Amino acid sequence: MSRSTALAALTAGAALMTHPGYAHGVAGAHMFVSTLIIDDPNVADEASVPTFSYLPQPNGDSGISALSTLNFEFDKRITENFGFALNDGYQWLRQPGNKTANGWQNLSLALKYKAYVNDPHEFMLSVGVERDFARTGANGSNGAVLDNDDSGSTTPLIYFGKGLGDLPIGWLRALAVTGEFGYQIADTKLKVQPAAASGFNNGTSNAWTGGLSVQYSIRYLQSQVKDLGLPAFINRLTPLVEVAWSSPASKPNNGSTQYLIGAGVNYTAQTYAVSVEALVPGNRQTGSHMGVIAQFHLYFDDLFPNSLGKPISQWW
């Protein structure tokens, strides 16, 4: 899942051992699963169809608003280690006393290069850049803007994944940590304009963005630590916790630092994955109550290994 699902929630609040066929997110014996509110470090041929999220939002003295998002993402390798991702989605913002505001989010395009993999140490490092295109989304009804900023943005990013299997820590070897860190650069900087209704122009501030996930792979536990004779269904589970954050990095700004926590489980089969997590706002600016996020994820490298599941550079 790309960064934009997490940012949509944050903004509204102000991703063989025993099965060698697995070809996604692997460093040594560790597989990094598809995460939901941050992006994983791998470059692959895959799609999220869809990712659904629901998060209640604070709405001043008028009650609680509810933001629902249906996101779609398509990832494609151009070469073995370089690829792109297209991400878009539809949002519904329900506000007390008003009609539901709904519309498309801004379209985003990401490029990612898997720069380094160290199998013995179960480590993966990637770099990338994400482009959000202004005015490709839609305004909601009653003047509620969902995701239609007049200013686009460009975000350089770094991603990593580290399995702990190379450490002498017993059952904790099944743990892995993934993360991303970026700096969002606005096309049009936010400026103070007292004559404007909001006091600002239609720009946005620069922002620091990032996130971490902690994953515990039952598959790794069974194959690399100790075989407990668990059923096949249990072997495919990976409990995980994620956190995504965003913080203004330029002045003036009309935003605040926001944190979003996801806690749940991923089920990864040969050709698909299903994940569900509870969403926990880290502060009042992010959300007012707990929400939920769920995703159905397809792996084209296993579904269509001779066509859509291989790099474009190998099609001819």
Phi and psi in degrees as GROMACS dihedral restraints (atoms count N, CA, C in turn):
[ dihedral_restraints ]
;  ai    aj    ak    al  type     phi  dphi    fc
    3     4     5     6     1   -84.4    20    10
    4     5     6     7     1   172.0    20    10
    6     7     8     9     1   -63.7    20    10
    7     8     9    10     1   -24.7    20    10
    9    10    11    12     1   -69.2    20    10
   10    11    12    13     1   -26.4    20    10
   12    13    14    15     1   -64.3    20    10
   13    14    15    16     1   -45.3    20    10
   15    16    17    18     1   -62.7    20    10
   16    17    18    19     1   -44.1    20    10
   18    19    20    21     1   -66.7    20    10
   19    20    21    22     1   -32.5    20    10
   21    22    23    24     1   -62.0    20    10
   22    23    24    25     1   -44.7    20    10
   24    25    26    27     1   -66.5    20    10
   25    26    27    28     1   -43.3    20    10
   27    28    29    30     1   -65.7    20    10
   28    29    30    31     1   -44.1    20    10
   30    31    32    33     1   -64.3    20    10
   31    32    33    34     1   -40.0    20    10
   33    34    35    36     1   -67.2    20    10
   34    35    36    37     1   -27.4    20    10
   36    37    38    39     1   -76.8    20    10
   37    38    39    40     1    14.9    20    10
   48    49    50    51     1   -61.4    20    10
   49    50    51    52     1   -49.7    20    10
   51    52    53    54     1   -90.9    20    10
   52    53    54    55     1   -12.0    20    10
   54    55    56    57     1  -128.6    20    10
   55    56    57    58     1    90.1    20    10
   57    58    59    60     1   -58.6    20    10
   58    59    60    61     1   -14.8    20    10
   60    61    62    63     1   -67.5    20    10
   61    62    63    64     1   -19.0    20    10
   63    64    65    66     1   -65.2    20    10
   64    65    66    67     1   128.5    20    10
   66    67    68    69     1  -128.0    20    10
   67    68    69    70     1    17.8    20    10
   69    70    71    72     1  -120.5    20    10
   70    71    72    73     1   131.8    20    10
   72    73    74    75     1    62.2    20    10
   73    74    75    76     1    37.5    20    10
   75    76    77    78     1  -107.1    20    10
   76    77    78    79     1   131.1    20    10
   78    79    80    81     1  -131.7    20    10
   79    80    81    82     1   108.7    20    10
   81    82    83    84     1    66.3    20    10
   82    83    84    85     1  -127.2    20    10
   84    85    86    87     1   -93.3    20    10
   85    86    87    88     1     1.2    20    10
   87    88    89    90     1  -103.5    20    10
   88    89    90    91     1   136.5    20    10
   90    91    92    93     1  -111.7    20    10
   91    92    93    94     1   123.7    20    10
   93    94    95    96     1   -87.0    20    10
   94    95    96    97     1   118.9    20    10
   96    97    98    99     1   -78.9    20    10
   97    98    99   100     1   165.7    20    10
   99   100   101   102     1   -69.6    20    10
  100   101   102   103     1   124.8    20    10
  102   103   104   105     1   -99.0    20    10
  103   104   105   106     1   163.9    20    10
  105   106   107   108     1  -105.6    20    10
  106   107   108   109     1   -35.8    20    10
  108   109   110   111     1  -110.8    20    10
  109   110   111   112     1    -4.6    20    10
  111   112   113   114     1  -131.0    20    10
  112   113   114   115     1   171.0    20    10
  114   115   116   117     1   -94.9    20    10
  115   116   117   118     1   146.8    20    10
  117   118   119   120     1   -84.7    20    10
  118   119   120   121     1   165.4    20    10
  120   121   122   123     1   -81.4    20    10
  121   122   123   124     1    -4.7    20    10
  123   124   125   126     1   -85.4    20    10
  124   125   126   127     1   158.3    20    10
  126   127   128   129     1  -111.9    20    10
  127   128   129   130     1   123.2    20    10
  129   130   131   132     1  -152.7    20    10
  130   131   132   133     1   174.2    20    10
  132   133   134   135     1  -104.4    20    10
  133   134   135   136     1   105.8    20    10
  135   136   137   138     1  -161.1    20    10
  136   137   138   139     1   174.2    20    10
  138   139   140   141     1  -153.4    20    10
  139   140   141   142     1   146.5    20    10
  141   142   143   144     1  -107.7    20    10
  142   143   144   145     1   113.3    20    10
  144   145   146   147     1  -139.2    20    10
  145   146   147   148     1    83.2    20    10
  147   148   149   150     1  -115.6    20    10
  148   149   150   151     1  -170.0    20    10
  150   151   152   153     1  -116.7    20    10
  151   152   153   154     1   119.9    20    10
  153   154   155   156     1  -108.1    20    10
  154   155   156   157     1   133.9    20    10
  156   157   158   159     1  -135.2    20    10
  157   158   159   160     1   150.6    20    10
  159   160   161   162     1  -139.4    20    10
  160   161   162   163     1   126.4    20    10
  162   163   164   165     1  -146.1    20    10
  163   164   165   166     1   116.4    20    10
  165   166   167   168     1   -63.4    20    10
  166   167   168   169     1   143.9    20    10
  168   169   170   171     1  -122.2    20    10
  169   170   171   172     1   143.8    20    10
  171   172   173   174     1   -66.9    20    10
  172   173   174   175     1   143.2    20    10
  174   175   176   177     1  -137.2    20    10
  175   176   177   178     1    48.7    20    10
  177   178   179   180     1    60.8    20    10
  178   179   180   181     1  -135.4    20    10
  180   181   182   183     1   -91.4    20    10
  181   182   183   184     1     0.5    20    10
  183   184   185   186     1   -94.8    20    10
  184   185   186   187     1     8.2    20    10
  186   187   188   189     1   112.0    20    10
  187   188   189   190     1  -157.4    20    10
  189   190   191   192     1  -110.2    20    10
  190   191   192   193     1   127.2    20    10
  192   193   194   195     1   -90.6    20    10
  193   194   195   196     1   161.8    20    10
  195   196   197   198     1  -131.1    20    10
  196   197   198   199     1   121.1    20    10
  198   199   200   201     1  -104.2    20    10
  199   200   201   202     1   121.0    20    10
  201   202   203   204     1  -116.3    20    10
  202   203   204   205     1   138.5    20    10
  204   205   206   207     1  -134.9    20    10
  205   206   207   208     1   136.0    20    10
  207   208   209   210     1  -118.5    20    10
  208   209   210   211     1   105.0    20    10
  210   211   212   213     1  -103.0    20    10
  211   212   213   214     1   149.4    20    10
  213   214   215   216     1  -130.6    20    10
  214   215   216   217     1   136.3    20    10
  216   217   218   219     1  -138.5    20    10
  217   218   219   220     1   138.9    20    10
  219   220   221   222     1  -126.2    20    10
  220   221   222   223     1   122.7    20    10
  222   223   224   225     1  -114.1    20    10
  223   224   225   226     1   134.9    20    10
  225   226   227   228     1  -140.7    20    10
  226   227   228   229     1   131.9    20    10
  228   229   230   231     1   -80.8    20    10
  229   230   231   232     1   136.0    20    10
  231   232   233   234     1   -91.5    20    10
  232   233   234   235     1   -46.6    20    10
  234   235   236   237     1  -120.6    20    10
  235   236   237   238     1  -175.7    20    10
  237   238   239   240     1   -57.7    20    10
  238   239   240   241     1   -37.4    20    10
  240   241   242   243     1  -119.8    20    10
  241   242   243   244     1     5.9    20    10
  243   244   245   246     1  -128.3    20    10
  244   245   246   247     1   131.2    20    10
  246   247   248   249     1  -155.5    20    10
  247   248   249   250     1  -177.7    20    10
  249   250   251   252     1  -132.4    20    10
  250   251   252   253     1   163.9    20    10
  252   253   254   255     1  -138.9    20    10
  253   254   255   256     1   135.1    20    10
  255   256   257   258     1  -108.9    20    10
  256   257   258   259     1   133.4    20    10
  258   259   260   261     1  -137.1    20    10
  259   260   261   262     1   132.4    20    10
  261   262   263   264     1  -151.8    20    10
  262   263   264   265     1   171.6    20    10
  264   265   266   267     1  -173.2    20    10
  265   266   267   268     1   170.8    20    10
  267   268   269   270     1  -120.0    20    10
  268   269   270   271     1   138.8    20    10
  270   271   272   273     1  -123.6    20    10
  271   272   273   274     1   149.2    20    10
  273   274   275   276     1  -127.3    20    10
  274   275   276   277     1   125.1    20    10
  276   277   278   279     1  -116.7    20    10
  277   278   279   280     1   110.0    20    10
  279   280   281   282     1   -97.3    20    10
  280   281   282   283     1   123.1    20    10
  282   283   284   285     1  -122.4    20    10
  283   284   285   286     1   136.5    20    10
  285   286   287   288     1   -57.7    20    10
  286   287   288   289     1   130.1    20    10
  288   289   290   291     1    81.8    20    10
  289   290   291   292     1    -1.3    20    10
  291   292   293   294     1  -127.0    20    10
  292   293   294   295     1   161.5    20    10
  294   295   296   297     1   -69.7    20    10
  295   296   297   298     1   155.4    20    10
  297   298   299   300     1   -64.9    20    10
  298   299   300   301     1   128.1    20    10
  300   301   302   303     1   -90.0    20    10
  301   302   303   304     1   130.4    20    10
  303   304   305   306     1  -144.3    20    10
  304   305   306   307     1   154.2    20    10
  306   307   308   309     1   167.0    20    10
  307   308   309   310     1   171.5    20    10
  309   310   311   312     1   -75.6    20    10
  310   311   312   313     1   145.1    20    10
  312   313   314   315     1   -74.1    20    10
  313   314   315   316     1   168.5    20    10
  315   316   317   318     1   -67.5    20    10
  316   317   318   319     1   142.2    20    10
  318   319   320   321     1   -73.0    20    10
  319   320   321   322     1   139.7    20    10
  321   322   323   324     1  -127.6    20    10
  322   323   324   325     1   146.4    20    10
  324   325   326   327     1  -127.1    20    10
  325   326   327   328     1   129.5    20    10
  327   328   329   330     1  -122.6    20    10
  328   329   330   331     1   140.7    20    10
  330   331   332   333     1  -113.6    20    10
  331   332   333   334     1   137.3    20    10
  333   334   335   336     1  -141.1    20    10
  334   335   336   337     1   139.2    20    10
  336   337   338   339     1  -124.6    20    10
  337   338   339   340     1   121.6    20    10
  339   340   341   342     1   -80.7    20    10
  340   341   342   343     1   102.1    20    10
  342   343   344   345     1   -86.3    20    10
  343   344   345   346     1   -27.3    20    10
  345   346   347   348     1  -157.4    20    10
  346   347   348   349     1   133.5    20    10
  348   349   350   351     1  -133.7    20    10
  349   350   351   352     1   126.0    20    10
  351   352   353   354     1  -115.2    20    10
  352   353   354   355     1    99.5    20    10
  354   355   356   357     1   -63.9    20    10
  355   356   357   358     1   -46.0    20    10
  357   358   359   360     1   -57.7    20    10
  358   359   360   361     1   -33.3    20    10
  360   361   362   363     1  -103.2    20    10
  361   362   363   364     1     9.5    20    10
  363   364   365   366     1    50.5    20    10
  364   365   366   367     1    50.6    20    10
  366   367   368   369     1  -123.9    20    10
  367   368   369   370     1   139.4    20    10
  369   370   371   372     1  -136.0    20    10
  370   371   372   373     1   137.9    20    10
  372   373   374   375     1  -134.1    20    10
  373   374   375   376     1   131.0    20    10
  375   376   377   378     1  -134.4    20    10
  376   377   378   379     1   155.8    20    10
  378   379   380   381     1  -127.6    20    10
  379   380   381   382     1   154.7    20    10
  381   382   383   384     1  -165.2    20    10
  382   383   384   385     1  -178.3    20    10
  384   385   386   387     1  -147.3    20    10
  385   386   387   388     1   139.9    20    10
  387   388   389   390     1  -120.7    20    10
  388   389   390   391     1   135.6    20    10
  390   391   392   393     1  -116.7    20    10
  391   392   393   394     1   121.1    20    10
  393   394   395   396     1  -100.3    20    10
  394   395   396   397     1   125.3    20    10
  396   397   398   399     1   -93.8    20    10
  397   398   399   400     1   120.4    20    10
  399   400   401   402     1   -65.5    20    10
  400   401   402   403     1   148.5    20    10
  402   403   404   405     1    60.3    20    10
  403   404   405   406     1    23.5    20    10
  405   406   407   408     1   -97.9    20    10
  406   407   408   409     1    -6.6    20    10
  408   409   410   411     1   -93.3    20    10
  409   410   411   412     1  -163.4    20    10
  411   412   413   414     1  -136.7    20    10
  412   413   414   415     1   149.2    20    10
  414   415   416   417     1   -76.7    20    10
  415   416   417   418     1   145.0    20    10
  417   418   419   420     1   -83.6    20    10
  418   419   420   421     1   175.5    20    10
  420   421   422   423     1   -72.2    20    10
  421   422   423   424     1   163.7    20    10
  423   424   425   426     1    59.1    20    10
  424   425   426   427     1    26.6    20    10
  426   427   428   429     1    77.0    20    10
  427   428   429   430     1     7.1    20    10
  429   430   431   432     1   -82.6    20    10
  430   431   432   433     1   114.3    20    10
  432   433   434   435     1   -84.3    20    10
  433   434   435   436     1   121.0    20    10
  435   436   437   438     1   -86.0    20    10
  436   437   438   439     1   -56.6    20    10
  438   439   440   441     1  -163.3    20    10
  439   440   441   442     1    71.7    20    10
  441   442   443   444     1  -140.3    20    10
  442   443   444   445     1    49.1    20    10
  444   445   446   447     1   -59.0    20    10
  445   446   447   448     1   141.5    20    10
  447   448   449   450     1   -74.6    20    10
  448   449   450   451     1   -14.7    20    10
  450   451   452   453     1  -111.6    20    10
  451   452   453   454     1   123.5    20    10
  453   454   455   456     1   -79.3    20    10
  454   455   456   457     1  -177.5    20    10
  456   457   458   459     1  -152.9    20    10
  457   458   459   460     1   157.4    20    10
  459   460   461   462     1  -126.9    20    10
  460   461   462   463     1   130.6    20    10
  462   463   464   465     1  -127.6    20    10
  463   464   465   466     1   104.6    20    10
  465   466   467   468     1   -68.6    20    10
  466   467   468   469     1   141.6    20    10
  468   469   470   471     1  -138.1    20    10
  469   470   471   472     1   152.0    20    10
  471   472   473   474     1  -127.1    20    10
  472   473   474   475     1   138.1    20    10
  474   475   476   477     1  -125.9    20    10
  475   476   477   478     1   149.4    20    10
  477   478   479   480     1  -148.1    20    10
  478   479   480   481     1   158.5    20    10
  480   481   482   483     1  -143.0    20    10
  481   482   483   484     1   137.7    20    10
  483   484   485   486     1  -140.3    20    10
  484   485   486   487     1   116.2    20    10
  486   487   488   489     1   -84.3    20    10
  487   488   489   490     1   151.9    20    10
  489   490   491   492     1  -100.8    20    10
  490   491   492   493     1    16.0    20    10
  492   493   494   495     1   -68.2    20    10
  493   494   495   496     1   -17.0    20    10
  495   496   497   498     1   -86.6    20    10
  496   497   498   499     1     2.5    20    10
  498   499   500   501     1  -103.7    20    10
  499   500   501   502     1   145.0    20    10
  501   502   503   504     1   -81.9    20    10
  502   503   504   505     1    66.6    20    10
  504   505   506   507     1  -125.2    20    10
  505   506   507   508     1    27.8    20    10
  507   508   509   510     1    59.4    20    10
  508   509   510   511     1  -129.4    20    10
  510   511   512   513     1   -66.1    20    10
  511   512   513   514     1   -18.7    20    10
  513   514   515   516     1   -72.5    20    10
  514   515   516   517     1    -7.9    20    10
  516   517   518   519     1   -63.1    20    10
  517   518   519   520     1   -20.2    20    10
  519   520   521   522     1   -77.6    20    10
  520   521   522   523     1    -3.1    20    10
  522   523   524   525     1   -78.7    20    10
  523   524   525   526     1   151.5    20    10
  525   526   527   528     1  -144.5    20    10
  526   527   528   529     1   151.8    20    10
  528   529   530   531     1  -124.3    20    10
  529   530   531   532     1   132.8    20    10
  531   532   533   534     1  -125.9    20    10
  532   533   534   535     1   160.1    20    10
  534   535   536   537     1  -165.3    20    10
  535   536   537   538     1   168.8    20    10
  537   538   539   540     1  -145.1    20    10
  538   539   540   541     1   153.9    20    10
  540   541   542   543     1  -148.6    20    10
  541   542   543   544     1   131.8    20    10
  543   544   545   546     1  -149.3    20    10
  544   545   546   547     1   167.0    20    10
  546   547   548   549     1  -129.0    20    10
  547   548   549   550     1   113.1    20    10
  549   550   551   552     1   -84.8    20    10
  550   551   552   553     1   123.5    20    10
  552   553   554   555     1  -110.3    20    10
  553   554   555   556     1   115.7    20    10
  555   556   557   558     1   -77.2    20    10
  556   557   558   559     1   142.7    20    10
  558   559   560   561     1   -66.5    20    10
  559   560   561   562     1   -44.3    20    10
  561   562   563   564     1  -117.6    20    10
  562   563   564   565     1   116.7    20    10
  564   565   566   567     1   -72.6    20    10
  565   566   567   568     1   146.1    20    10
  567   568   569   570     1   -68.4    20    10
  568   569   570   571     1   131.3    20    10
  570   571   572   573     1  -132.5    20    10
  571   572   573   574     1   151.5    20    10
  573   574   575   576     1   -79.8    20    10
  574   575   576   577     1   125.6    20    10
  576   577   578   579     1  -134.8    20    10
  577   578   579   580     1    93.5    20    10
  579   580   581   582     1   -55.8    20    10
  580   581   582   583     1   -27.1    20    10
  582   583   584   585     1   -74.1    20    10
  583   584   585   586     1   -19.0    20    10
  585   586   587   588     1   -74.2    20    10
  586   587   588   589     1   154.1    20    10
  588   589   590   591     1   -60.7    20    10
  589   590   591   592     1   -37.0    20    10
  591   592   593   594     1   -93.0    20    10
  592   593   594   595     1    -8.2    20    10
  594   595   596   597     1    87.7    20    10
  595   596   597   598     1    -5.4    20    10
  597   598   599   600     1  -128.9    20    10
  598   599   600   601     1   161.8    20    10
  600   601   602   603     1   -78.5    20    10
  601   602   603   604     1  -169.9    20    10
  603   604   605   606     1   -94.6    20    10
  604   605   606   607     1    24.2    20    10
  606   607   608   609     1   -86.7    20    10
  607   608   609   610     1  -175.2    20    10
  609   610   611   612     1  -134.4    20    10
  610   611   612   613     1   160.1    20    10
  612   613   614   615     1   -88.2    20    10
  613   614   615   616     1   156.1    20    10
  615   616   617   618     1   -66.2    20    10
  616   617   618   619     1   160.4    20    10
  618   619   620   621     1  -152.3    20    10
  619   620   621   622     1   145.9    20    10
  621   622   623   624     1   -86.9    20    10
  622   623   624   625     1   136.2    20    10
  624   625   626   627     1  -133.4    20    10
  625   626   627   628     1   156.0    20    10
  627   628   629   630     1   178.3    20    10
  628   629   630   631     1  -176.2    20    10
  630   631   632   633     1   178.2    20    10
  631   632   633   634     1   164.9    20    10
  633   634   635   636     1  -138.6    20    10
  634   635   636   637     1   151.4    20    10
  636   637   638   639     1  -132.2    20    10
  637   638   639   640     1   145.7    20    10
  639   640   641   642     1  -119.0    20    10
  640   641   642   643     1   122.4    20    10
  642   643   644   645     1  -121.9    20    10
  643   644   645   646     1   143.6    20    10
  645   646   647   648     1  -123.0    20    10
  646   647   648   649     1   108.2    20    10
  648   649   650   651     1   -87.6    20    10
  649   650   651   652     1   112.1    20    10
  651   652   653   654     1   -65.8    20    10
  652   653   654   655     1   -34.0    20    10
  654   655   656   657     1   -60.1    20    10
  655   656   657   658     1   -44.1    20    10
  657   658   659   660     1   -67.2    20    10
  658   659   660   661     1   -41.6    20    10
  660   661   662   663     1   -56.5    20    10
  661   662   663   664     1   -46.7    20    10
  663   664   665   666     1   -66.6    20    10
  664   665   666   667     1   -41.4    20    10
  666   667   668   669     1   -92.2    20    10
  667   668   669   670     1   -26.2    20    10
  669   670   671   672     1  -116.5    20    10
  670   671   672   673     1   -20.1    20    10
  672   673   674   675     1  -109.6    20    10
  673   674   675   676     1   -65.7    20    10
  675   676   677   678     1  -156.8    20    10
  676   677   678   679     1   128.9    20    10
  678   679   680   681     1   -79.2    20    10
  679   680   681   682     1   110.7    20    10
  681   682   683   684     1   -94.3    20    10
  682   683   684   685     1     3.3    20    10
  684   685   686   687     1    67.9    20    10
  685   686   687   688     1    32.5    20    10
  687   688   689   690     1   -75.6    20    10
  688   689   690   691     1   154.3    20    10
  690   691   692   693     1   -60.7    20    10
  691   692   693   694     1   156.5    20    10
  693   694   695   696     1   -58.3    20    10
  694   695   696   697     1   -37.8    20    10
  696   697   698   699     1   -61.1    20    10
  697   698   699   700     1   -44.1    20    10
  699   700   701   702     1   -66.1    20    10
  700   701   702   703     1   -37.3    20    10
  702   703   704   705     1   -59.9    20    10
  703   704   705   706     1   -24.7    20    10
  705   706   707   708     1   -91.9    20    10
  706   707   708   709     1     4.6    20    10
  708   709   710   711     1   -91.8    20    10
  709   710   711   712     1   144.2    20    10
  711   712   713   714     1  -135.0    20    10
  712   713   714   715     1    99.9    20    10
  714   715   716   717     1   -65.8    20    10
  715   716   717   718     1   143.8    20    10
  717   718   719   720     1  -154.0    20    10
  718   719   720   721     1   158.7    20    10
  720   721   722   723     1  -130.4    20    10
  721   722   723   724     1   134.9    20    10
  723   724   725   726     1  -125.3    20    10
  724   725   726   727     1   156.5    20    10
  726   727   728   729     1  -141.6    20    10
  727   728   729   730     1   132.9    20    10
  729   730   731   732     1  -119.1    20    10
  730   731   732   733     1   145.6    20    10
  732   733   734   735     1  -143.6    20    10
  733   734   735   736     1   158.3    20    10
  735   736   737   738     1  -146.8    20    10
  736   737   738   739     1   138.7    20    10
  738   739   740   741     1  -144.8    20    10
  739   740   741   742     1   131.8    20    10
  741   742   743   744     1   -57.3    20    10
  742   743   744   745     1   140.9    20    10
  744   745   746   747     1  -124.0    20    10
  745   746   747   748     1     8.2    20    10
  747   748   749   750     1  -145.2    20    10
  748   749   750   751     1   159.7    20    10
  750   751   752   753     1  -120.2    20    10
  751   752   753   754     1   144.5    20    10
  753   754   755   756     1   -76.2    20    10
  754   755   756   757     1   166.8    20    10
  756   757   758   759     1  -149.4    20    10
  757   758   759   760     1   155.6    20    10
  759   760   761   762     1  -120.0    20    10
  760   761   762   763     1    24.7    20    10
  762   763   764   765     1  -115.3    20    10
  763   764   765   766     1  -168.2    20    10
  765   766   767   768     1  -152.1    20    10
  766   767   768   769     1   163.7    20    10
  768   769   770   771     1   -68.4    20    10
  769   770   771   772     1   132.4    20    10
  771   772   773   774     1  -131.6    20    10
  772   773   774   775     1   146.3    20    10
  774   775   776   777     1  -130.0    20    10
  775   776   777   778     1   137.1    20    10
  777   778   779   780     1  -130.9    20    10
  778   779   780   781     1   126.7    20    10
  780   781   782   783     1  -110.9    20    10
  781   782   783   784     1   135.4    20    10
  783   784   785   786     1  -122.2    20    10
  784   785   786   787     1   132.8    20    10
  786   787   788   789     1  -135.8    20    10
  787   788   789   790     1   123.8    20    10
  789   790   791   792     1  -174.9    20    10
  790   791   792   793     1  -144.1    20    10
  792   793   794   795     1  -145.7    20    10
  793   794   795   796     1   146.3    20    10
  795   796   797   798     1  -114.6    20    10
  796   797   798   799     1   136.2    20    10
  798   799   800   801     1  -114.5    20    10
  799   800   801   802     1   115.1    20    10
  801   802   803   804     1  -112.4    20    10
  802   803   804   805     1   117.2    20    10
  804   805   806   807     1  -101.4    20    10
  805   806   807   808     1  -167.9    20    10
  807   808   809   810     1   -66.2    20    10
  808   809   810   811     1   -41.2    20    10
  810   811   812   813     1  -117.7    20    10
  811   812   813   814     1    -4.2    20    10
  813   814   815   816     1  -153.7    20    10
  814   815   816   817     1   167.6    20    10
  816   817   818   819     1  -140.7    20    10
  817   818   819   820     1   148.1    20    10
  819   820   821   822     1  -127.9    20    10
  820   821   822   823     1   131.3    20    10
  822   823   824   825     1  -133.5    20    10
  823   824   825   826     1   148.4    20    10
  825   826   827   828     1  -144.8    20    10
  826   827   828   829     1   137.7    20    10
  828   829   830   831     1  -141.4    20    10
  829   830   831   832     1   146.7    20    10
  831   832   833   834     1   -79.4    20    10
  832   833   834   835     1   137.9    20    10
  834   835   836   837     1  -101.2    20    10
  835   836   837   838     1   125.9    20    10
  837   838   839   840     1  -120.9    20    10
  838   839   840   841     1   111.8    20    10
  840   841   842   843     1   -62.3    20    10
  841   842   843   844     1   134.1    20    10
  843   844   845   846     1   -81.9    20    10
  844   845   846   847     1   -17.1    20    10
  846   847   848   849     1  -156.5    20    10
  847   848   849   850     1   173.4    20    10
  849   850   851   852     1   -63.8    20    10
  850   851   852   853     1   -31.0    20    10
  852   853   854   855     1   -70.5    20    10
  853   854   855   856     1   -19.3    20    10
  855   856   857   858     1   -88.2    20    10
  856   857   858   859     1   -38.0    20    10
  858   859   860   861     1  -177.5    20    10
  859   860   861   862     1   166.4    20    10
  861   862   863   864     1  -102.4    20    10
  862   863   864   865     1   -27.4    20    10
  864   865   866   867     1  -144.8    20    10
  865   866   867   868     1   172.8    20    10
  867   868   869   870     1   -66.4    20    10
  868   869   870   871     1   148.7    20    10
  870   871   872   873     1  -129.1    20    10
  871   872   873   874     1  -160.3    20    10
  873   874   875   876     1  -149.4    20    10
  874   875   876   877     1   150.1    20    10
  876   877   878   879     1  -138.9    20    10
  877   878   879   880     1   139.9    20    10
  879   880   881   882     1  -142.8    20    10
  880   881   882   883     1   149.4    20    10
  882   883   884   885     1  -144.6    20    10
  883   884   885   886     1   141.4    20    10
  885   886   887   888     1  -112.8    20    10
  886   887   888   889     1   122.7    20    10
  888   889   890   891     1  -123.4    20    10
  889   890   891   892     1   131.1    20    10
  891   892   893   894     1  -109.0    20    10
  892   893   894   895     1   140.3    20    10
  894   895   896   897     1  -109.0    20    10
  895   896   897   898     1   105.0    20    10
  897   898   899   900     1   -71.1    20    10
  898   899   900   901     1   -24.2    20    10
  900   901   902   903     1   -64.1    20    10
  901   902   903   904     1   -26.6    20    10
  903   904   905   906     1   -97.7    20    10
  904   905   906   907     1   -30.6    20    10
  906   907   908   909     1   -74.5    20    10
  907   908   909   910     1   -43.6    20    10
  909   910   911   912     1  -133.5    20    10
  910   911   912   913     1    68.2    20    10
  912   913   914   915     1   -64.9    20    10
  913   914   915   916     1   -21.0    20    10
  915   916   917   918     1  -103.6    20    10
  916   917   918   919     1     5.7    20    10
  918   919   920   921     1  -141.5    20    10
  919   920   921   922     1   -97.6    20    10
  921   922   923   924     1   -64.3    20    10
  922   923   924   925     1   -22.7    20    10
  924   925   926   927     1   -88.9    20    10
  925   926   927   928     1     9.8    20    10
  927   928   929   930     1  -125.5    20    10
  928   929   930   931     1   158.2    20    10
  930   931   932   933     1   -56.6    20    10
  931   932   933   934     1   147.2    20    10
  933   934   935   936     1   -57.3    20    10
  934   935   936   937     1   -35.5    20    10
  936   937   938   939     1   -63.4    20    10
  937   938   939   940     1   -14.3    20    10
  939   940   941   942     1  -105.5    20    10
  940   941   942   943     1     8.2    20    10
  942   943   944   945     1   -74.3    20    10
  943   944   945   946     1   -20.4    20    10
